[in-house]
Amino acid sequence: MNWSAALFTAGIWWLLATGWLLLRPRPHSPQLSLLAVRLLQDLIPGLLLALLMGRLL
Protein backbone atom coordinates (compact mmCIF):
# COMPACT_ATOMS: atom_id res chain seq x y z
CA MET A 1 0.00 0.00 0.00
CA ASN A 2 1.31 3.39 -0.98
CA TRP A 3 0.53 5.50 2.08
CA SER A 4 1.91 8.72 0.65
CA ALA A 5 -0.51 8.51 -2.29
CA ALA A 6 -3.37 7.71 0.07
CA LEU A 7 -2.62 10.68 2.33
CA PHE A 8 -2.16 13.00 -0.65
CA THR A 9 -5.52 11.94 -2.12
CA ALA A 10 -7.28 12.40 1.22
CA GLY A 11 -5.73 15.85 1.62
CA ILE A 12 -6.79 16.96 -1.84
CA TRP A 13 -10.32 15.65 -1.25
CA TRP A 14 -10.54 17.49 2.09
CA LEU A 15 -9.25 20.72 0.52
CA LEU A 16 -11.74 20.57 -2.35
CA ALA A 17 -14.64 19.72 -0.02
CA THR A 18 -13.77 22.64 2.24
CA GLY A 19 -13.52 25.03 -0.69
CA TRP A 20 -16.81 23.79 -2.11
CA LEU A 21 -18.63 24.32 1.17
CA LEU A 22 -17.15 27.76 1.73
CA LEU A 23 -18.02 28.98 -1.79
CA ARG A 24 -21.67 27.93 -1.55
CA PRO A 25 -24.23 30.56 -0.53
CA ARG A 26 -24.58 30.74 3.23
CA PRO A 27 -27.92 30.19 4.96
CA HIS A 28 -29.47 32.95 7.03
CA SER A 29 -28.06 31.58 10.29
CA PRO A 30 -24.57 30.25 9.54
CA GLN A 31 -23.30 27.98 12.27
CA LEU A 32 -19.79 26.64 12.48
CA SER A 33 -21.07 23.32 13.80
CA LEU A 34 -23.10 22.72 10.64
CA LEU A 35 -20.00 23.33 8.53
CA ALA A 36 -18.02 20.88 10.64
CA VAL A 37 -20.71 18.19 10.32
CA ARG A 38 -20.82 18.60 6.55
CA LEU A 39 -17.04 18.41 6.32
CA LEU A 40 -17.04 15.22 8.37
CA GLN A 41 -19.61 13.76 5.99
CA ASP A 42 -17.12 14.40 3.18
CA LEU A 43 -14.34 12.77 5.14
CA ILE A 44 -15.63 9.21 4.72
CA PRO A 45 -15.71 9.21 0.88
CA GLY A 46 -12.35 10.98 0.88
CA LEU A 47 -10.77 8.30 3.03
CA LEU A 48 -12.27 5.54 0.91
CA LEU A 49 -10.92 7.20 -2.24
CA ALA A 50 -7.53 7.60 -0.57
CA LEU A 51 -7.40 3.93 0.38
CA LEU A 52 -8.35 2.96 -3.17
CA MET A 53 -5.68 5.21 -4.69
CA GLY A 54 -3.10 3.99 -2.20
CA ARG A 55 -3.92 0.39 -3.07
CA LEU A 56 -3.80 0.96 -6.84
CA LEU A 57 -0.53 2.92 -6.91
Phi and psi restraints in degrees (range 20) as a CNS / XPLOR table:
assign (resid 1 and name C) (resid 2 and name N)
       (resid 2 and name CA) (resid 2 and name C) 1.0 -92.8 20.0 2
assign (resid 2 and name N) (resid 2 and name CA)
       (resid 2 and name C) (resid 3 and name N) 1.0 96.2 20.0 2
assign (resid 2 and name C) (resid 3 and name N)
       (resid 3 and name CA) (resid 3 and name C) 1.0 -70.1 20.0 2
assign (resid 3 and name N) (resid 3 and name CA)
       (resid 3 and name C) (resid 4 and name N) 1.0 -31.4 20.0 2
assign (resid 3 and name C) (resid 4 and name N)
       (resid 4 and name CA) (resid 4 and name C) 1.0 -66.0 20.0 2
assign (resid 4 and name N) (resid 4 and name CA)
       (resid 4 and name C) (resid 5 and name N) 1.0 -39.8 20.0 2
assign (resid 4 and name C) (resid 5 and name N)
       (resid 5 and name CA) (resid 5 and name C) 1.0 -66.9 20.0 2
assign (resid 5 and name N) (resid 5 and name CA)
       (resid 5 and name C) (resid 6 and name N) 1.0 -38.0 20.0 2
assign (resid 5 and name C) (resid 6 and name N)
       (resid 6 and name CA) (resid 6 and name C) 1.0 -65.0 20.0 2
assign (resid 6 and name N) (resid 6 and name CA)
       (resid 6 and name C) (resid 7 and name N) 1.0 -45.0 20.0 2
assign (resid 6 and name C) (resid 7 and name N)
       (resid 7 and name CA) (resid 7 and name C) 1.0 -67.8 20.0 2
assign (resid 7 and name N) (resid 7 and name CA)
       (resid 7 and name C) (resid 8 and name N) 1.0 -37.2 20.0 2
assign (resid 7 and name C) (resid 8 and name N)
       (resid 8 and name CA) (resid 8 and name C) 1.0 -63.8 20.0 2
assign (resid 8 and name N) (resid 8 and name CA)
       (resid 8 and name C) (resid 9 and name N) 1.0 -44.5 20.0 2
assign (resid 8 and name C) (resid 9 and name N)
       (resid 9 and name CA) (resid 9 and name C) 1.0 -64.3 20.0 2
assign (resid 9 and name N) (resid 9 and name CA)
       (resid 9 and name C) (resid 10 and name N) 1.0 -42.4 20.0 2
assign (resid 9 and name C) (resid 10 and name N)
       (resid 10 and name CA) (resid 10 and name C) 1.0 -64.0 20.0 2
assign (resid 10 and name N) (resid 10 and name CA)
       (resid 10 and name C) (resid 11 and name N) 1.0 -39.4 20.0 2
assign (resid 10 and name C) (resid 11 and name N)
       (resid 11 and name CA) (resid 11 and name C) 1.0 -65.8 20.0 2
assign (resid 11 and name N) (resid 11 and name CA)
       (resid 11 and name C) (resid 12 and name N) 1.0 -41.9 20.0 2
assign (resid 11 and name C) (resid 12 and name N)
       (resid 12 and name CA) (resid 12 and name C) 1.0 -65.4 20.0 2
assign (resid 12 and name N) (resid 12 and name CA)
       (resid 12 and name C) (resid 13 and name N) 1.0 -42.7 20.0 2
assign (resid 12 and name C) (resid 13 and name N)
       (resid 13 and name CA) (resid 13 and name C) 1.0 -60.1 20.0 2
assign (resid 13 and name N) (resid 13 and name CA)
       (resid 13 and name C) (resid 14 and name N) 1.0 -45.6 20.0 2
assign (resid 13 and name C) (resid 14 and name N)
       (resid 14 and name CA) (resid 14 and name C) 1.0 -63.2 20.0 2
assign (resid 14 and name N) (resid 14 and name CA)
       (resid 14 and name C) (resid 15 and name N) 1.0 -41.6 20.0 2
assign (resid 14 and name C) (resid 15 and name N)
       (resid 15 and name CA) (resid 15 and name C) 1.0 -64.1 20.0 2
assign (resid 15 and name N) (resid 15 and name CA)
       (resid 15 and name C) (resid 16 and name N) 1.0 -45.7 20.0 2
assign (resid 15 and name C) (resid 16 and name N)
       (resid 16 and name CA) (resid 16 and name C) 1.0 -66.5 20.0 2
assign (resid 16 and name N) (resid 16 and name CA)
       (resid 16 and name C) (resid 17 and name N) 1.0 -39.1 20.0 2
assign (resid 16 and name C) (resid 17 and name N)
       (resid 17 and name CA) (resid 17 and name C) 1.0 -64.8 20.0 2
assign (resid 17 and name N) (resid 17 and name CA)
       (resid 17 and name C) (resid 18 and name N) 1.0 -40.4 20.0 2
assign (resid 17 and name C) (resid 18 and name N)
       (resid 18 and name CA) (resid 18 and name C) 1.0 -65.4 20.0 2
assign (resid 18 and name N) (resid 18 and name CA)
       (resid 18 and name C) (resid 19 and name N) 1.0 -45.9 20.0 2
assign (resid 18 and name C) (resid 19 and name N)
       (resid 19 and name CA) (resid 19 and name C) 1.0 -61.3 20.0 2
assign (resid 19 and name N) (resid 19 and name CA)
       (resid 19 and name C) (resid 20 and name N) 1.0 -41.0 20.0 2
assign (resid 19 and name C) (resid 20 and name N)
       (resid 20 and name CA) (resid 20 and name C) 1.0 -62.1 20.0 2
assign (resid 20 and name N) (resid 20 and name CA)
       (resid 20 and name C) (resid 21 and name N) 1.0 -44.5 20.0 2
assign (resid 20 and name C) (resid 21 and name N)
       (resid 21 and name CA) (resid 21 and name C) 1.0 -68.7 20.0 2
assign (resid 21 and name N) (resid 21 and name CA)
       (resid 21 and name C) (resid 22 and name N) 1.0 -35.3 20.0 2
assign (resid 21 and name C) (resid 22 and name N)
       (resid 22 and name CA) (resid 22 and name C) 1.0 -75.9 20.0 2
assign (resid 22 and name N) (resid 22 and name CA)
       (resid 22 and name C) (resid 23 and name N) 1.0 -25.2 20.0 2
assign (resid 22 and name C) (resid 23 and name N)
       (resid 23 and name CA) (resid 23 and name C) 1.0 -85.9 20.0 2
assign (resid 23 and name N) (resid 23 and name CA)
       (resid 23 and name C) (resid 24 and name N) 1.0 -14.1 20.0 2
assign (resid 23 and name C) (resid 24 and name N)
       (resid 24 and name CA) (resid 24 and name C) 1.0 -72.0 20.0 2
assign (resid 24 and name N) (resid 24 and name CA)
       (resid 24 and name C) (resid 25 and name N) 1.0 154.1 20.0 2
assign (resid 24 and name C) (resid 25 and name N)
       (resid 25 and name CA) (resid 25 and name C) 1.0 -62.0 20.0 2
assign (resid 25 and name N) (resid 25 and name CA)
       (resid 25 and name C) (resid 26 and name N) 1.0 138.9 20.0 2
assign (resid 25 and name C) (resid 26 and name N)
       (resid 26 and name CA) (resid 26 and name C) 1.0 -84.0 20.0 2
assign (resid 26 and name N) (resid 26 and name CA)
       (resid 26 and name C) (resid 27 and name N) 1.0 144.3 20.0 2
assign (resid 26 and name C) (resid 27 and name N)
       (resid 27 and name CA) (resid 27 and name C) 1.0 -70.4 20.0 2
assign (resid 27 and name N) (resid 27 and name CA)
       (resid 27 and name C) (resid 28 and name N) 1.0 173.8 20.0 2
assign (resid 27 and name C) (resid 28 and name N)
       (resid 28 and name CA) (resid 28 and name C) 1.0 -63.5 20.0 2
assign (resid 28 and name N) (resid 28 and name CA)
       (resid 28 and name C) (resid 29 and name N) 1.0 -33.8 20.0 2
assign (resid 28 and name C) (resid 29 and name N)
       (resid 29 and name CA) (resid 29 and name C) 1.0 -119.6 20.0 2
assign (resid 29 and name N) (resid 29 and name CA)
       (resid 29 and name C) (resid 30 and name N) 1.0 82.0 20.0 2
assign (resid 29 and name C) (resid 30 and name N)
       (resid 30 and name CA) (resid 30 and name C) 1.0 -68.9 20.0 2
assign (resid 30 and name N) (resid 30 and name CA)
       (resid 30 and name C) (resid 31 and name N) 1.0 130.4 20.0 2
assign (resid 30 and name C) (resid 31 and name N)
       (resid 31 and name CA) (resid 31 and name C) 1.0 -124.1 20.0 2
assign (resid 31 and name N) (resid 31 and name CA)
       (resid 31 and name C) (resid 32 and name N) 1.0 136.6 20.0 2
assign (resid 31 and name C) (resid 32 and name N)
       (resid 32 and name CA) (resid 32 and name C) 1.0 -65.6 20.0 2
assign (resid 32 and name N) (resid 32 and name CA)
       (resid 32 and name C) (resid 33 and name N) 1.0 -31.2 20.0 2
assign (resid 32 and name C) (resid 33 and name N)
       (resid 33 and name CA) (resid 33 and name C) 1.0 -66.9 20.0 2
assign (resid 33 and name N) (resid 33 and name CA)
       (resid 33 and name C) (resid 34 and name N) 1.0 -35.6 20.0 2
assign (resid 33 and name C) (resid 34 and name N)
       (resid 34 and name CA) (resid 34 and name C) 1.0 -65.1 20.0 2
assign (resid 34 and name N) (resid 34 and name CA)
       (resid 34 and name C) (resid 35 and name N) 1.0 -39.4 20.0 2
assign (resid 34 and name C) (resid 35 and name N)
       (resid 35 and name CA) (resid 35 and name C) 1.0 -63.9 20.0 2
assign (resid 35 and name N) (resid 35 and name CA)
       (resid 35 and name C) (resid 36 and name N) 1.0 -41.5 20.0 2
assign (resid 35 and name C) (resid 36 and name N)
       (resid 36 and name CA) (resid 36 and name C) 1.0 -65.2 20.0 2
assign (resid 36 and name N) (resid 36 and name CA)
       (resid 36 and name C) (resid 37 and name N) 1.0 -40.1 20.0 2
assign (resid 36 and name C) (resid 37 and name N)
       (resid 37 and name CA) (resid 37 and name C) 1.0 -65.0 20.0 2
assign (resid 37 and name N) (resid 37 and name CA)
       (resid 37 and name C) (resid 38 and name N) 1.0 -42.6 20.0 2
assign (resid 37 and name C) (resid 38 and name N)
       (resid 38 and name CA) (resid 38 and name C) 1.0 -67.6 20.0 2
assign (resid 38 and name N) (resid 38 and name CA)
       (resid 38 and name C) (resid 39 and name N) 1.0 -34.9 20.0 2
assign (resid 38 and name C) (resid 39 and name N)
       (resid 39 and name CA) (resid 39 and name C) 1.0 -68.1 20.0 2
assign (resid 39 and name N) (resid 39 and name CA)
       (resid 39 and name C) (resid 40 and name N) 1.0 -37.8 20.0 2
assign (resid 39 and name C) (resid 40 and name N)
       (resid 40 and name CA) (resid 40 and name C) 1.0 -66.7 20.0 2
assign (resid 40 and name N) (resid 40 and name CA)
       (resid 40 and name C) (resid 41 and name N) 1.0 -31.7 20.0 2
assign (resid 40 and name C) (resid 41 and name N)
       (resid 41 and name CA) (resid 41 and name C) 1.0 -66.7 20.0 2
assign (resid 41 and name N) (resid 41 and name CA)
       (resid 41 and name C) (resid 42 and name N) 1.0 -29.5 20.0 2
assign (resid 41 and name C) (resid 42 and name N)
       (resid 42 and name CA) (resid 42 and name C) 1.0 -81.6 20.0 2
assign (resid 42 and name N) (resid 42 and name CA)
       (resid 42 and name C) (resid 43 and name N) 1.0 -13.9 20.0 2
assign (resid 42 and name C) (resid 43 and name N)
       (resid 43 and name CA) (resid 43 and name C) 1.0 -69.2 20.0 2
assign (resid 43 and name N) (resid 43 and name CA)
       (resid 43 and name C) (resid 44 and name N) 1.0 -38.9 20.0 2
assign (resid 43 and name C) (resid 44 and name N)
       (resid 44 and name CA) (resid 44 and name C) 1.0 -63.3 20.0 2
assign (resid 44 and name N) (resid 44 and name CA)
       (resid 44 and name C) (resid 45 and name N) 1.0 -50.7 20.0 2
assign (resid 44 and name C) (resid 45 and name N)
       (resid 45 and name CA) (resid 45 and name C) 1.0 -64.1 20.0 2
assign (resid 45 and name N) (resid 45 and name CA)
       (resid 45 and name C) (resid 46 and name N) 1.0 -32.1 20.0 2
assign (resid 45 and name C) (resid 46 and name N)
       (resid 46 and name CA) (resid 46 and name C) 1.0 -64.9 20.0 2
assign (resid 46 and name N) (resid 46 and name CA)
       (resid 46 and name C) (resid 47 and name N) 1.0 -41.8 20.0 2
assign (resid 46 and name C) (resid 47 and name N)
       (resid 47 and name CA) (resid 47 and name C) 1.0 -68.0 20.0 2
assign (resid 47 and name N) (resid 47 and name CA)
       (resid 47 and name C) (resid 48 and name N) 1.0 -38.2 20.0 2
assign (resid 47 and name C) (resid 48 and name N)
       (resid 48 and name CA) (resid 48 and name C) 1.0 -64.6 20.0 2
assign (resid 48 and name N) (resid 48 and name CA)
       (resid 48 and name C) (resid 49 and name N) 1.0 -41.7 20.0 2
assign (resid 48 and name C) (resid 49 and name N)
       (resid 49 and name CA) (resid 49 and name C) 1.0 -64.2 20.0 2
assign (resid 49 and name N) (resid 49 and name CA)
       (resid 49 and name C) (resid 50 and name N) 1.0 -39.5 20.0 2
assign (resid 49 and name C) (resid 50 and name N)
       (resid 50 and name CA) (resid 50 and name C) 1.0 -64.5 20.0 2
assign (resid 50 and name N) (resid 50 and name CA)
       (resid 50 and name C) (resid 51 and name N) 1.0 -42.3 20.0 2
assign (resid 50 and name C) (resid 51 and name N)
       (resid 51 and name CA) (resid 51 and name C) 1.0 -64.9 20.0 2
assign (resid 51 and name N) (resid 51 and name CA)
       (resid 51 and name C) (resid 52 and name N) 1.0 -38.5 20.0 2
assign (resid 51 and name C) (resid 52 and name N)
       (resid 52 and name CA) (resid 52 and name C) 1.0 -64.2 20.0 2
assign (resid 52 and name N) (resid 52 and name CA)
       (resid 52 and name C) (resid 53 and name N) 1.0 -46.5 20.0 2
assign (resid 52 and name C) (resid 53 and name N)
       (resid 53 and name CA) (resid 53 and name C) 1.0 -65.7 20.0 2
assign (resid 53 and name N) (resid 53 and name CA)
       (resid 53 and name C) (resid 54 and name N) 1.0 -39.0 20.0 2
assign (resid 53 and name C) (resid 54 and name N)
       (resid 54 and name CA) (resid 54 and name C) 1.0 -65.1 20.0 2
assign (resid 54 and name N) (resid 54 and name CA)
       (resid 54 and name C) (resid 55 and name N) 1.0 -33.6 20.0 2
assign (resid 54 and name C) (resid 55 and name N)
       (resid 55 and name CA) (resid 55 and name C) 1.0 -74.3 20.0 2
assign (resid 55 and name N) (resid 55 and name CA)
       (resid 55 and name C) (resid 56 and name N) 1.0 -37.8 20.0 2
assign (resid 55 and name C) (resid 56 and name N)
       (resid 56 and name CA) (resid 56 and name C) 1.0 -75.9 20.0 2
assign (resid 56 and name N) (resid 56 and name CA)
       (resid 56 and name C) (resid 57 and name N) 1.0 -31.9 20.0 2
